[in-house]
Amino acid sequence: MSTSNEYARVDRISDAIRKELALLIRESVRDPRIGMVNINDVELSRDFNTCKVYIGFVDSRTDGDIAEAMTALGRASGYLRRLLAARIKLRSTPRLSFFYDDSANEGMRLEALIEDALTRDRLSNEKRGSESG
């Protein structure tokens, strides 16, 4: 198999895992500490043995709440792996490792800061323009 086909297969399976895990966590994991999650990214190893799942949370949480939710996800990884094996047919289902990923929230925060700076700059320019006229 050529290298590009190999990467395409890894990408396709990663995408399928991301979609299935999103459903499985929402429908099958009943731990209230986890709540609503976004799966921001899935990194599947080339040998399909390990899968890193990057999680963000829909609601705002304290660091302690995040730590508890990540621990709960870690404990549910075997259960989720078994459910995933029933939905995605692979020779072996990868081991799941969950990681907290705050990039979406950080991006929104930075976007808000930039918008605020642009608004202040525009108001400052308007004020200068009206003072000189």
Buried (B, 14 or more C-beta within 10 A) or exposed (E): EEEEEEEEBBEEBBEBBBBBBBEBBEEEBEBEBBBEBBBBBBEBEEEBEEBBBBBBBEEEBEEEBBEBBBBBBEEBBEEBBEBBEEBBEEEEBBEBBBBBBBEBEEEEEEEEEEEEEEEEEEEEEEEEEEEEE
